[in-house]
Amino acid sequence: MTNFRPLYDRVVVRRLEGEQKTAGGIIIPDTAKEKPMEGEIVSVGSGARNEQGQVVALDVKAGDRVLFGKWSGTEVKINGEELLIMKESDIMGVIG
């Protein structure tokens, strides 16, 4: 993943796999599962510019576990791995 760096206030996120079973132990097939809204940040951009032209660093960093909106980001495939590219504002919060 070292050959891709997002620009400005964008981040690259790897989705974390959701639960494979229900609480009652029923296995959920792939076609019925919703995509998880939790992920790990792989890479971050340098930050966005404010009104004075200064670069404001992002609040998240590579390795953070985050929650994001169901329809957030753009799905891309980089080096055979499915990832999401989204703006920092699409992230709802950091876990832990």
Phi, psi and omega in degrees: 000006184285349184265012178225126178232121180291155181262155173053237185260029178264153178229154174254128185236137173259121178297141173264138184295138178280179181294137181272344182231158172278174179299330180277358177095005179282130179281132182267123178290155182305325184289338182261350183283143171274150178291138181294150179253022179238142181204175177244133180285127181266319185205150179231153176282179183283341180124167180263158177270138176273185184294338178271000179087005179274144178280125178257118182295155179283157178276347181252160180221165178303136180099342178293141172267129187228159171252141180220166181295154183305321184253018183286149170080172178242126180283131178224161175242118180237122183053038178081359181255133179278123182227170175242140171245126181215164175280153179302328182293343177282347181275129182276329180178168179258136180268131175078000000 
